[in-house]
Amino acid sequence: MKPTSTLTFASALAVFMLLSAGPAATASFDCRAADLSEAEVTICENSTLNDKDVEMATTYSLIGGLLPEGERQTLEQDQRVWLARLDACETNADCIAAAYAERMADLRTVYERIRAR
């Protein structure tokens, strides 16, 4: 069954990103925390990576809200695995950017499966 809303996922994401843009938009985690991983510190110090983090976290949250419980648990497990790969990048900004690109592609695939129902 296809969603009846005329608001597409991309449109919803774009609206959310516009509303959250500006000085208040920061990483999806607290950059002031004392126990940040090296990758998190790199993300906090790099505005491009910070933006990728906000986009991924927003997309992840929106998709999670569309899934039934069992599939949401799978999405959460996949996110934990991905976060471990992200942390393995340490301070390598190119590795972190590639990890975000990979995760966004995975999330788009999940969304397309939801849309196809």
Biopython code that builds the backbone (N, CA, C, O; Angstrom):
import numpy as np
from Bio.PDB.StructureBuilder import StructureBuilder

atoms = [
    (1, "MET", "N", (0.834, -1.159, 0.000)),
    (1, "MET", "CA", (0.000, 0.000, 0.000)),
    (1, "MET", "C", (0.890, 1.237, 0.000)),
    (1, "MET", "O", (1.780, 1.354, 0.843)),
    (2, "LYS", "N", (0.668, 2.151, -0.921)),
    (2, "LYS", "CA", (1.476, 3.353, -1.012)),
    (2, "LYS", "C", (0.925, 4.421, -0.083)),
    (2, "LYS", "O", (-0.284, 4.490, 0.135)),
    (3, "PRO", "N", (1.823, 5.276, 0.481)),
    (3, "PRO", "CA", (1.362, 6.353, 1.338)),
    (3, "PRO", "C", (0.448, 7.290, 0.553)),
    (3, "PRO", "O", (0.680, 7.540, -0.630)),
    (4, "THR", "N", (-0.588, 7.805, 1.208)),
    (4, "THR", "CA", (-1.529, 8.683, 0.532)),
    (4, "THR", "C", (-1.080, 10.131, 0.555)),
    (4, "THR", "O", (-1.633, 10.948, -0.181)),
    (5, "SER", "N", (-0.121, 10.467, 1.353)),
    (5, "SER", "CA", (0.351, 11.833, 1.453)),
    (5, "SER", "C", (1.052, 12.260, 0.168)),
    (5, "SER", "O", (1.805, 11.492, -0.431)),
    (6, "THR", "N", (0.790, 13.496, -0.244)),
    (6, "THR", "CA", (1.467, 14.012, -1.435)),
    (6, "THR", "C", (2.845, 14.558, -1.100)),
    (6, "THR", "O", (3.628, 14.879, -1.994)),
    (7, "LEU", "N", (3.137, 14.659, 0.183)),
    (7, "LEU", "CA", (4.441, 15.131, 0.611)),
    (7, "LEU", "C", (5.432, 13.986, 0.491)),
    (7, "LEU", "O", (5.323, 12.998, 1.218)),
    (8, "THR", "N", (6.382, 14.100, -0.400)),
    (8, "THR", "CA", (7.361, 13.039, -0.581)),
    (8, "THR", "C", (8.395, 13.087, 0.532)),
    (8, "THR", "O", (8.526, 14.087, 1.238)),
    (9, "PHE", "N", (9.115, 12.003, 0.673)),
    (9, "PHE", "CA", (10.167, 11.945, 1.683)),
    (9, "PHE", "C", (11.184, 13.053, 1.447)),
    (9, "PHE", "O", (11.590, 13.730, 2.391)),
    (10, "ALA", "N", (11.597, 13.245, 0.207)),
    (10, "ALA", "CA", (12.595, 14.273, -0.099)),
    (10, "ALA", "C", (12.071, 15.651, 0.276)),
    (10, "ALA", "O", (12.813, 16.473, 0.812)),
    (11, "SER", "N", (10.797, 15.907, 0.000)),
    (11, "SER", "CA", (10.204, 17.198, 0.351)),
    (11, "SER", "C", (10.176, 17.386, 1.859)),
    (11, "SER", "O", (10.515, 18.454, 2.367)),
    (12, "ALA", "N", (9.768, 16.339, 2.571)),
    (12, "ALA", "CA", (9.710, 16.421, 4.030)),
    (12, "ALA", "C", (11.094, 16.673, 4.606)),
    (12, "ALA", "O", (11.260, 17.486, 5.515)),
    (13, "LEU", "N", (12.084, 15.971, 4.073)),
    (13, "LEU", "CA", (13.446, 16.159, 4.548)),
    (13, "LEU", "C", (13.931, 17.575, 4.255)),
    (13, "LEU", "O", (14.565, 18.204, 5.102)),
    (14, "ALA", "N", (13.635, 18.075, 3.064)),
    (14, "ALA", "CA", (14.055, 19.433, 2.692)),
    (14, "ALA", "C", (13.426, 20.469, 3.623)),
    (14, "ALA", "O", (14.103, 21.399, 4.061)),
    (15, "VAL", "N", (12.147, 20.317, 3.925)),
    (15, "VAL", "CA", (11.474, 21.243, 4.831)),
    (15, "VAL", "C", (12.120, 21.183, 6.205)),
    (15, "VAL", "O", (12.405, 22.219, 6.806)),
    (16, "PHE", "N", (12.352, 19.975, 6.706)),
    (16, "PHE", "CA", (12.972, 19.836, 8.016)),
    (16, "PHE", "C", (14.349, 20.483, 8.039)),
    (16, "PHE", "O", (14.693, 21.190, 8.986)),
    (17, "MET", "N", (15.134, 20.242, 7.000)),
    (17, "MET", "CA", (16.485, 20.798, 6.955)),
    (17, "MET", "C", (16.447, 22.325, 6.919)),
    (17, "MET", "O", (17.281, 22.974, 7.551)),
    (18, "LEU", "N", (15.494, 22.905, 6.191)),
    (18, "LEU", "CA", (15.371, 24.360, 6.153)),
    (18, "LEU", "C", (14.996, 24.907, 7.521)),
    (18, "LEU", "O", (15.527, 25.930, 7.954)),
    (19, "LEU", "N", (14.085, 24.230, 8.197)),
    (19, "LEU", "CA", (13.648, 24.678, 9.507)),
    (19, "LEU", "C", (14.755, 24.550, 10.545)),
    (19, "LEU", "O", (14.812, 25.332, 11.494)),
    (20, "SER", "N", (15.629, 23.574, 10.369)),
    (20, "SER", "CA", (16.682, 23.361, 11.368)),
    (20, "SER", "C", (18.004, 24.009, 10.967)),
    (20, "SER", "O", (18.989, 23.892, 11.696)),
    (21, "ALA", "N", (18.043, 24.682, 9.833)),
    (21, "ALA", "CA", (19.286, 25.305, 9.370)),
    (21, "ALA", "C", (19.618, 26.520, 10.230)),
    (21, "ALA", "O", (18.768, 27.044, 10.951)),
    (22, "GLY", "N", (20.840, 26.943, 10.140)),
    (22, "GLY", "CA", (21.252, 28.133, 10.862)),
    (22, "GLY", "C", (22.116, 27.778, 12.054)),
    (22, "GLY", "O", (22.570, 26.641, 12.182)),
    (23, "PRO", "N", (22.346, 28.749, 12.931)),
    (23, "PRO", "CA", (23.260, 28.540, 14.034)),
    (23, "PRO", "C", (22.853, 27.426, 14.987)),
    (23, "PRO", "O", (23.714, 26.844, 15.647)),
    (24, "ALA", "N", (21.573, 27.117, 15.075)),
    (24, "ALA", "CA", (21.136, 26.078, 16.006)),
    (24, "ALA", "C", (21.416, 24.673, 15.485)),
    (24, "ALA", "O", (21.409, 23.719, 16.263)),
    (25, "ALA", "N", (21.661, 24.527, 14.192)),
    (25, "ALA", "CA", (21.892, 23.206, 13.610)),
    (25, "ALA", "C", (23.313, 22.752, 13.936)),
    (25, "ALA", "O", (24.288, 23.336, 13.464)),
    (26, "THR", "N", (23.413, 21.712, 14.742)),
    (26, "THR", "CA", (24.706, 21.148, 15.091)),
    (26, "THR", "C", (24.643, 19.651, 14.883)),
    (26, "THR", "O", (23.612, 19.116, 14.475)),
    (27, "ALA", "N", (25.722, 18.987, 15.158)),
    (27, "ALA", "CA", (25.754, 17.527, 15.005)),
    (27, "ALA", "C", (24.626, 16.903, 15.815)),
    (27, "ALA", "O", (24.043, 17.544, 16.689)),
    (28, "SER", "N", (24.331, 15.660, 15.517)),
    (28, "SER", "CA", (23.246, 14.959, 16.201)),
    (28, "SER", "C", (23.631, 14.534, 17.612)),
    (28, "SER", "O", (22.832, 13.916, 18.316)),
    (29, "PHE", "N", (24.827, 14.856, 18.020)),
    (29, "PHE", "CA", (25.322, 14.528, 19.358)),
    (29, "PHE", "C", (25.942, 15.783, 19.953)),
    (29, "PHE", "O", (26.183, 16.756, 19.239)),
    (30, "ASP", "N", (26.197, 15.766, 21.233)),
    (30, "ASP", "CA", (26.725, 16.930, 21.940)),
    (30, "ASP", "C", (28.228, 17.055, 21.706)),
    (30, "ASP", "O", (29.015, 16.255, 22.211)),
    (31, "CYS", "N", (28.610, 18.059, 20.943)),
    (31, "CYS", "CA", (30.029, 18.268, 20.632)),
    (31, "CYS", "C", (30.829, 18.720, 21.855)),
    (31, "CYS", "O", (32.058, 18.758, 21.809)),
    (32, "ARG", "N", (30.153, 19.058, 22.930)),
    (32, "ARG", "CA", (30.852, 19.479, 24.157)),
    (32, "ARG", "C", (31.080, 18.325, 25.116)),
    (32, "ARG", "O", (31.706, 18.504, 26.161)),
    (33, "ALA", "N", (30.580, 17.138, 24.777)),
    (33, "ALA", "CA", (30.730, 15.979, 25.664)),
    (33, "ALA", "C", (32.205, 15.632, 25.836)),
    (33, "ALA", "O", (33.009, 15.796, 24.919)),
    (34, "ALA", "N", (32.535, 15.159, 27.009)),
    (34, "ALA", "CA", (33.931, 14.842, 27.330)),
    (34, "ALA", "C", (34.406, 13.545, 26.704)),
    (34, "ALA", "O", (35.610, 13.346, 26.540)),
    (35, "ASP", "N", (33.489, 12.661, 26.353)),
    (35, "ASP", "CA", (33.881, 11.324, 25.903)),
    (35, "ASP", "C", (33.684, 11.102, 24.407)),
    (35, "ASP", "O", (33.332, 10.000, 23.986)),
    (36, "LEU", "N", (33.906, 12.134, 23.608)),
    (36, "LEU", "CA", (33.740, 12.007, 22.161)),
    (36, "LEU", "C", (34.825, 11.113, 21.565)),
    (36, "LEU", "O", (35.975, 11.121, 22.004)),
    (37, "SER", "N", (34.426, 10.346, 20.558)),
    (37, "SER", "CA", (35.423, 9.566, 19.812)),
    (37, "SER", "C", (36.209, 10.520, 18.913)),
    (37, "SER", "O", (35.821, 11.673, 18.724)),
    (38, "GLU", "N", (37.307, 10.028, 18.367)),
    (38, "GLU", "CA", (38.094, 10.854, 17.444)),
    (38, "GLU", "C", (37.259, 11.256, 16.232)),
    (38, "GLU", "O", (37.362, 12.384, 15.750)),
    (39, "ALA", "N", (36.432, 10.334, 15.740)),
    (39, "ALA", "CA", (35.575, 10.640, 14.595)),
    (39, "ALA", "C", (34.579, 11.742, 14.952)),
    (39, "ALA", "O", (34.344, 12.647, 14.151)),
    (40, "GLU", "N", (33.996, 11.672, 16.141)),
    (40, "GLU", "CA", (33.038, 12.699, 16.556)),
    (40, "GLU", "C", (33.698, 14.067, 16.678)),
    (40, "GLU", "O", (33.111, 15.073, 16.281)),
    (41, "VAL", "N", (34.900, 14.116, 17.217)),
    (41, "VAL", "CA", (35.630, 15.383, 17.302)),
    (41, "VAL", "C", (35.862, 15.932, 15.897)),
    (41, "VAL", "O", (35.682, 17.126, 15.660)),
    (42, "THR", "N", (36.255, 15.078, 14.977)),
    (42, "THR", "CA", (36.484, 15.500, 13.586)),
    (42, "THR", "C", (35.197, 16.040, 12.983)),
    (42, "THR", "O", (35.221, 17.060, 12.294)),
    (43, "ILE", "N", (34.073, 15.373, 13.229)),
    (43, "ILE", "CA", (32.775, 15.832, 12.715)),
    (43, "ILE", "C", (32.430, 17.201, 13.299)),
    (43, "ILE", "O", (31.975, 18.086, 12.573)),
    (44, "CYS", "N", (32.639, 17.378, 14.585)),
    (44, "CYS", "CA", (32.331, 18.655, 15.232)),
    (44, "CYS", "C", (33.185, 19.799, 14.696)),
    (44, "CYS", "O", (32.735, 20.944, 14.651)),
    (45, "GLU", "N", (34.401, 19.495, 14.293)),
    (45, "GLU", "CA", (35.325, 20.525, 13.822)),
    (45, "GLU", "C", (35.189, 20.823, 12.334)),
    (45, "GLU", "O", (35.815, 21.760, 11.837)),
    (46, "ASN", "N", (34.391, 20.054, 11.620)),
    (46, "ASN", "CA", (34.284, 20.181, 10.165)),
    (46, "ASN", "C", (32.825, 20.436, 9.805)),
    (46, "ASN", "O", (31.984, 19.550, 9.958)),
    (47, "SER", "N", (32.521, 21.639, 9.328)),
    (47, "SER", "CA", (31.123, 22.001, 9.064)),
    (47, "SER", "C", (30.475, 21.116, 7.997)),
    (47, "SER", "O", (29.277, 20.842, 8.076)),
    (48, "THR", "N", (31.227, 20.674, 7.022)),
    (48, "THR", "CA", (30.669, 19.800, 5.992)),
    (48, "THR", "C", (30.271, 18.454, 6.586)),
    (48, "THR", "O", (29.190, 17.939, 6.300)),
    (49, "LEU", "N", (31.140, 17.889, 7.409)),
    (49, "LEU", "CA", (30.824, 16.617, 8.063)),
    (49, "LEU", "C", (29.685, 16.799, 9.062)),
    (49, "LEU", "O", (28.831, 15.923, 9.206)),
    (50, "ASN", "N", (29.677, 17.921, 9.739)),
    (50, "ASN", "CA", (28.612, 18.224, 10.676)),
    (50, "ASN", "C", (27.268, 18.243, 9.944)),
    (50, "ASN", "O", (26.288, 17.679, 10.432)),
    (51, "ASP", "N", (27.218, 18.884, 8.787)),
    (51, "ASP", "CA", (25.991, 18.924, 7.985)),
    (51, "ASP", "C", (25.575, 17.524, 7.544)),
    (51, "ASP", "O", (24.390, 17.190, 7.557)),
    (52, "LYS", "N", (26.551, 16.707, 7.155)),
    (52, "LYS", "CA", (26.246, 15.323, 6.753)),
    (52, "LYS", "C", (25.670, 14.543, 7.931)),
    (52, "LYS", "O", (24.769, 13.724, 7.755)),
    (53, "ASP", "N", (26.190, 14.797, 9.130)),
    (53, "ASP", "CA", (25.690, 14.120, 10.315)),
    (53, "ASP", "C", (24.234, 14.502, 10.583)),
    (53, "ASP", "O", (23.406, 13.638, 10.872)),
    (54, "VAL", "N", (23.926, 15.786, 10.489)),
    (54, "VAL", "CA", (22.554, 16.246, 10.716)),
    (54, "VAL", "C", (21.616, 15.639, 9.674)),
    (54, "VAL", "O", (20.520, 15.191, 10.012)),
    (55, "GLU", "N", (22.036, 15.623, 8.422)),
    (55, "GLU", "CA", (21.208, 15.040, 7.356)),
    (55, "GLU", "C", (20.958, 13.553, 7.607)),
    (55, "GLU", "O", (19.827, 13.080, 7.494)),
    (56, "MET", "N", (22.010, 12.826, 7.944)),
    (56, "MET", "CA", (21.854, 11.389, 8.178)),
    (56, "MET", "C", (20.969, 11.130, 9.387)),
    (56, "MET", "O", (20.084, 10.276, 9.330)),
    (57, "ALA", "N", (21.191, 11.849, 10.477)),
    (57, "ALA", "CA", (20.405, 11.637, 11.695)),
    (57, "ALA", "C", (18.935, 11.958, 11.459)),
    (57, "ALA", "O", (18.057, 11.252, 11.957)),
    (58, "THR", "N", (18.664, 13.003, 10.716)),
    (58, "THR", "CA", (17.282, 13.379, 10.407)),
    (58, "THR", "C", (16.625, 12.315, 9.539)),
    (58, "THR", "O", (15.491, 11.913, 9.795)),
    (59, "THR", "N", (17.327, 11.867, 8.529)),
    (59, "THR", "CA", (16.804, 10.838, 7.636)),
    (59, "THR", "C", (16.553, 9.549, 8.400)),
    (59, "THR", "O", (15.506, 8.922, 8.241)),
    (60, "TYR", "N", (17.502, 9.159, 9.218)),
    (60, "TYR", "CA", (17.376, 7.946, 10.034)),
    (60, "TYR", "C", (16.137, 8.030, 10.927)),
    (60, "TYR", "O", (15.369, 7.072, 11.021)),
    (61, "SER", "N", (15.948, 9.161, 11.571)),
    (61, "SER", "CA", (14.812, 9.346, 12.457)),
    (61, "SER", "C", (13.482, 9.284, 11.698)),
    (61, "SER", "O", (12.535, 8.639, 12.148)),
    (62, "LEU", "N", (13.417, 9.953, 10.557)),
    (62, "LEU", "CA", (12.185, 9.939, 9.763)),
    (62, "LEU", "C", (11.848, 8.527, 9.289)),
    (62, "LEU", "O", (10.697, 8.096, 9.373)),
    (63, "ILE", "N", (12.833, 7.825, 8.801)),
    (63, "ILE", "CA", (12.600, 6.459, 8.308)),
    (63, "ILE", "C", (12.214, 5.538, 9.470)),
    (63, "ILE", "O", (11.318, 4.706, 9.329)),
    (64, "GLY", "N", (12.876, 5.683, 10.598)),
    (64, "GLY", "CA", (12.542, 4.862, 11.756)),
    (64, "GLY", "C", (11.086, 5.014, 12.164)),
    (64, "GLY", "O", (10.457, 4.053, 12.609)),
    (65, "GLY", "N", (10.553, 6.212, 12.014)),
    (65, "GLY", "CA", (9.163, 6.454, 12.348)),
    (65, "GLY", "C", (8.178, 5.835, 11.373)),
    (65, "GLY", "O", (6.990, 5.727, 11.678)),
    (66, "LEU", "N", (8.652, 5.431, 10.212)),
    (66, "LEU", "CA", (7.784, 4.831, 9.196)),
    (66, "LEU", "C", (7.748, 3.307, 9.264)),
    (66, "LEU", "O", (6.907, 2.673, 8.626)),
    (67, "LEU", "N", (8.652, 2.728, 10.028)),
    (67, "LEU", "CA", (8.796, 1.270, 10.043)),
    (67, "LEU", "C", (8.038, 0.618, 11.195)),
    (67, "LEU", "O", (7.917, 1.203, 12.272)),
    (68, "PRO", "N", (7.527, -0.590, 10.971)),
    (68, "PRO", "CA", (6.963, -1.358, 12.083)),
    (68, "PRO", "C", (8.098, -1.795, 13.018)),
    (68, "PRO", "O", (9.269, -1.777, 12.638)),
    (69, "GLU", "N", (7.739, -2.181, 14.228)),
    (69, "GLU", "CA", (8.722, -2.470, 15.282)),
    (69, "GLU", "C", (9.850, -3.408, 14.852)),
    (69, "GLU", "O", (11.019, -3.084, 15.059)),
    (70, "GLY", "N", (9.534, -4.549, 14.264)),
    (70, "GLY", "CA", (10.576, -5.503, 13.884)),
    (70, "GLY", "C", (11.577, -4.920, 12.899)),
    (70, "GLY", "O", (12.784, -5.115, 13.039)),
    (71, "GLU", "N", (11.078, -4.213, 11.916)),
    (71, "GLU", "CA", (11.975, -3.594, 10.936)),
    (71, "GLU", "C", (12.749, -2.436, 11.554)),
    (71, "GLU", "O", (13.887, -2.178, 11.163)),
    (72, "ARG", "N", (12.149, -1.739, 12.508)),
    (72, "ARG", "CA", (12.840, -0.651, 13.191)),
    (72, "ARG", "C", (14.026, -1.202, 13.979)),
    (72, "ARG", "O", (15.085, -0.578, 14.030)),
    (73, "GLN", "N", (13.846, -2.371, 14.593)),
    (73, "GLN", "CA", (14.950, -2.988, 15.336)),
    (73, "GLN", "C", (16.106, -3.330, 14.399)),
    (73, "GLN", "O", (17.271, -3.168, 14.762)),
    (74, "THR", "N", (15.790, -3.797, 13.209)),
    (74, "THR", "CA", (16.836, -4.088, 12.217)),
    (74, "THR", "C", (17.554, -2.803, 11.815)),
    (74, "THR", "O", (18.781, -2.780, 11.714)),
    (75, "LEU", "N", (16.791, -1.734, 11.587)),
    (75, "LEU", "CA", (17.377, -0.440, 11.246)),
    (75, "LEU", "C", (18.310, 0.031, 12.357)),
    (75, "LEU", "O", (19.401, 0.532, 12.085)),
    (76, "GLU", "N", (17.884, -0.130, 13.604)),
    (76, "GLU", "CA", (18.715, 0.278, 14.745)),
    (76, "GLU", "C", (19.997, -0.546, 14.825)),
    (76, "GLU", "O", (21.064, -0.003, 15.112)),
    (77, "GLN", "N", (19.900, -1.842, 14.577)),
    (77, "GLN", "CA", (21.091, -2.699, 14.592)),
    (77, "GLN", "C", (22.047, -2.290, 13.466)),
    (77, "GLN", "O", (23.257, -2.211, 13.674)),
    (78, "ASP", "N", (21.507, -2.036, 12.293)),
    (78, "ASP", "CA", (22.336, -1.582, 11.169)),
    (78, "ASP", "C", (23.028, -0.263, 11.517)),
    (78, "ASP", "O", (24.181, -0.044, 11.144)),
    (79, "GLN", "N", (22.317, 0.617, 12.236)),
    (79, "GLN", "CA", (22.896, 1.903, 12.627)),
    (79, "GLN", "C", (24.051, 1.701, 13.593)),
    (79, "GLN", "O", (25.072, 2.381, 13.487)),
    (80, "ARG", "N", (23.903, 0.770, 14.543)),
    (80, "ARG", "CA", (25.001, 0.498, 15.487)),
    (80, "ARG", "C", (26.243, -0.028, 14.753)),
    (80, "ARG", "O", (27.367, 0.367, 15.062)),
    (81, "VAL", "N", (26.029, -0.917, 13.783)),
    (81, "VAL", "CA", (27.147, -1.447, 12.991)),
    (81, "VAL", "C", (27.802, -0.310, 12.216)),
    (81, "VAL", "O", (29.028, -0.203, 12.169)),
    (82, "TRP", "N", (26.975, 0.537, 11.610)),
    (82, "TRP", "CA", (27.508, 1.669, 10.844)),
    (82, "TRP", "C", (28.288, 2.621, 11.754)),
    (82, "TRP", "O", (29.355, 3.100, 11.370)),
    (83, "LEU", "N", (27.774, 2.900, 12.946)),
    (83, "LEU", "CA", (28.470, 3.801, 13.869)),
    (83, "LEU", "C", (29.849, 3.258, 14.245)),
    (83, "LEU", "O", (30.795, 4.028, 14.406)),
    (84, "ALA", "N", (29.963, 1.956, 14.384)),
    (84, "ALA", "CA", (31.275, 1.356, 14.671)),
    (84, "ALA", "C", (32.230, 1.575, 13.503)),
    (84, "ALA", "O", (33.409, 1.870, 13.704)),
    (85, "ARG", "N", (31.711, 1.428, 12.269)),
    (85, "ARG", "CA", (32.555, 1.690, 11.088)),
    (85, "ARG", "C", (32.945, 3.165, 11.030)),
    (85, "ARG", "O", (34.079, 3.498, 10.683)),
    (86, "LEU", "N", (32.001, 4.048, 11.371)),
    (86, "LEU", "CA", (32.302, 5.480, 11.383)),
    (86, "LEU", "C", (33.405, 5.779, 12.382)),
    (86, "LEU", "O", (34.355, 6.495, 12.065)),
    (87, "ASP", "N", (33.286, 5.235, 13.588)),
    (87, "ASP", "CA", (34.301, 5.470, 14.619)),
    (87, "ASP", "C", (35.668, 4.948, 14.193)),
    (87, "ASP", "O", (36.693, 5.504, 14.587)),
    (88, "ALA", "N", (35.692, 3.885, 13.393)),
    (88, "ALA", "CA", (36.961, 3.328, 12.919)),
    (88, "ALA", "C", (37.691, 4.296, 11.990)),
    (88, "ALA", "O", (38.893, 4.152, 11.768)),
    (89, "CYS", "N", (36.979, 5.276, 11.449)),
    (89, "CYS", "CA", (37.619, 6.282, 10.584)),
    (89, "CYS", "C", (38.537, 7.206, 11.381)),
    (89, "CYS", "O", (39.430, 7.839, 10.817)),
    (90, "GLU", "N", (38.315, 7.280, 12.681)),
    (90, "GLU", "CA", (39.088, 8.142, 13.574)),
    (90, "GLU", "C", (39.095, 9.573, 13.066)),
    (90, "GLU", "O", (38.030, 10.190, 13.026)),
    (91, "THR", "N", (40.237, 10.140, 12.674)),
    (91, "THR", "CA", (40.309, 11.543, 12.252)),
    (91, "THR", "C", (40.338, 11.706, 10.732)),
    (91, "THR", "O", (40.561, 12.815, 10.245)),
    (92, "ASN", "N", (40.121, 10.646, 9.982)),
    (92, "ASN", "CA", (40.180, 10.688, 8.524)),
    (92, "ASN", "C", (38.865, 11.241, 7.956)),
    (92, "ASN", "O", (37.878, 10.515, 7.838)),
    (93, "ALA", "N", (38.863, 12.519, 7.611)),
    (93, "ALA", "CA", (37.650, 13.195, 7.129)),
    (93, "ALA", "C", (37.107, 12.553, 5.854)),
    (93, "ALA", "O", (35.891, 12.466, 5.683)),
    (94, "ASP", "N", (37.986, 12.102, 4.957)),
    (94, "ASP", "CA", (37.522, 11.450, 3.725)),
    (94, "ASP", "C", (36.803, 10.142, 4.041)),
    (94, "ASP", "O", (35.780, 9.833, 3.430)),
    (95, "CYS", "N", (37.324, 9.386, 4.975)),
    (95, "CYS", "CA", (36.702, 8.140, 5.408)),
    (95, "CYS", "C", (35.336, 8.423, 6.028)),
    (95, "CYS", "O", (34.370, 7.713, 5.751)),
    (96, "ILE", "N", (35.251, 9.458, 6.865)),
    (96, "ILE", "CA", (33.987, 9.824, 7.507)),
    (96, "ILE", "C", (32.965, 10.244, 6.458)),
    (96, "ILE", "O", (31.810, 9.821, 6.512)),
    (97, "ALA", "N", (33.381, 11.072, 5.505)),
    (97, "ALA", "CA", (32.466, 11.512, 4.443)),
    (97, "ALA", "C", (31.965, 10.323, 3.631)),
    (97, "ALA", "O", (30.787, 10.263, 3.278)),
    (98, "ALA", "N", (32.847, 9.384, 3.335)),
    (98, "ALA", "CA", (32.448, 8.186, 2.586)),
    (98, "ALA", "C", (31.474, 7.341, 3.398)),
    (98, "ALA", "O", (30.534, 6.772, 2.844)),
    (99, "ALA", "N", (31.693, 7.257, 4.706)),
    (99, "ALA", "CA", (30.783, 6.502, 5.568)),
    (99, "ALA", "C", (29.398, 7.129, 5.561)),
    (99, "ALA", "O", (28.397, 6.414, 5.513)),
    (100, "TYR", "N", (29.328, 8.451, 5.608)),
    (100, "TYR", "CA", (28.025, 9.127, 5.544)),
    (100, "TYR", "C", (27.350, 8.886, 4.195)),
    (100, "TYR", "O", (26.145, 8.639, 4.143)),
    (101, "ALA", "N", (28.106, 8.953, 3.116)),
    (101, "ALA", "CA", (27.527, 8.712, 1.786)),
    (101, "ALA", "C", (26.970, 7.297, 1.696)),
    (101, "ALA", "O", (25.886, 7.085, 1.152)),
    (102, "GLU", "N", (27.702, 6.342, 2.222)),
    (102, "GLU", "CA", (27.253, 4.939, 2.212)),
    (102, "GLU", "C", (25.979, 4.769, 3.033)),
    (102, "GLU", "O", (25.041, 4.100, 2.601)),
    (103, "ARG", "N", (25.949, 5.381, 4.226)),
    (103, "ARG", "CA", (24.765, 5.233, 5.080)),
    (103, "ARG", "C", (23.550, 5.901, 4.454)),
    (103, "ARG", "O", (22.446, 5.360, 4.523)),
    (104, "MET", "N", (23.736, 7.070, 3.844)),
    (104, "MET", "CA", (22.609, 7.745, 3.199)),
    (104, "MET", "C", (22.075, 6.903, 2.040)),
    (104, "MET", "O", (20.864, 6.855, 1.827)),
    (105, "ALA", "N", (22.945, 6.247, 1.299)),
    (105, "ALA", "CA", (22.498, 5.365, 0.215)),
    (105, "ALA", "C", (21.689, 4.205, 0.792)),
    (105, "ALA", "O", (20.653, 3.835, 0.241)),
    (106, "ASP", "N", (22.157, 3.636, 1.895)),
    (106, "ASP", "CA", (21.423, 2.550, 2.551)),
    (106, "ASP", "C", (20.053, 3.024, 3.024)),
    (106, "ASP", "O", (19.056, 2.323, 2.848)),
    (107, "LEU", "N", (20.004, 4.211, 3.623)),
    (107, "LEU", "CA", (18.731, 4.738, 4.118)),
    (107, "LEU", "C", (17.769, 5.043, 2.977)),
    (107, "LEU", "O", (16.563, 4.837, 3.110)),
    (108, "ARG", "N", (18.298, 5.534, 1.853)),
    (108, "ARG", "CA", (17.438, 5.771, 0.676)),
    (108, "ARG", "C", (16.844, 4.460, 0.174)),
    (108, "ARG", "O", (15.687, 4.421, -0.243)),
    (109, "THR", "N", (17.626, 3.396, 0.213)),
    (109, "THR", "CA", (17.136, 2.076, -0.204)),
    (109, "THR", "C", (16.005, 1.617, 0.713)),
    (109, "THR", "O", (14.990, 1.105, 0.241)),
    (110, "VAL", "N", (16.177, 1.799, 2.012)),
    (110, "VAL", "CA", (15.128, 1.430, 2.968)),
    (110, "VAL", "C", (13.865, 2.245, 2.677)),
    (110, "VAL", "O", (12.759, 1.706, 2.663)),
    (111, "TYR", "N", (14.041, 3.531, 2.448)),
    (111, "TYR", "CA", (12.879, 4.379, 2.168)),
    (111, "TYR", "C", (12.167, 3.935, 0.887)),
    (111, "TYR", "O", (10.937, 3.896, 0.843)),
    (112, "GLU", "N", (12.919, 3.607, -0.132)),
    (112, "GLU", "CA", (12.284, 3.165, -1.396)),
    (112, "GLU", "C", (11.487, 1.895, -1.192)),
    (112, "GLU", "O", (10.438, 1.718, -1.811)),
    (113, "ARG", "N", (11.971, 1.000, -0.327)),
    (113, "ARG", "CA", (11.195, -0.212, -0.011)),
    (113, "ARG", "C", (9.897, 0.135, 0.694)),
    (113, "ARG", "O", (8.860, -0.472, 0.426)),
    (114, "ILE", "N", (9.948, 1.108, 1.595)),
    (114, "ILE", "CA", (8.744, 1.555, 2.305)),
    (114, "ILE", "C", (7.760, 2.146, 1.298)),
    (114, "ILE", "O", (6.569, 1.839, 1.326)),
    (115, "ARG", "N", (8.263, 2.981, 0.427)),
    (115, "ARG", "CA", (7.411, 3.651, -0.573)),
    (115, "ARG", "C", (6.765, 2.665, -1.525)),
    (115, "ARG", "O", (5.642, 2.880, -1.980)),
    (116, "ALA", "N", (7.461, 1.596, -1.826)),
    (116, "ALA", "CA", (6.951, 0.614, -2.790)),
    (116, "ALA", "C", (5.799, -0.221, -2.234)),
    (116, "ALA", "O", (5.072, -0.858, -2.996)),
    (117, "ARG", "N", (5.630, -0.221, -0.934)),
    (117, "ARG", "CA", (4.565, -1.026, -0.315)),
    (117, "ARG", "C", (3.201, -0.539, -0.681)),
    (117, "ARG", "O", (2.203, -1.110, -0.240)),
]
sb = StructureBuilder()
sb.init_structure("model")
sb.init_model(0)
sb.init_chain("A")
sb.init_seg("    ")
for serial, (resi, resn, name, xyz) in enumerate(atoms, 1):
    if name == "N":
        sb.init_residue(resn, " ", resi, " ")
    sb.init_atom(name, np.array(xyz, "f"), 0.0, 1.0, " ", f" {name:<3s}", serial, name[0])
structure = sb.get_structure()
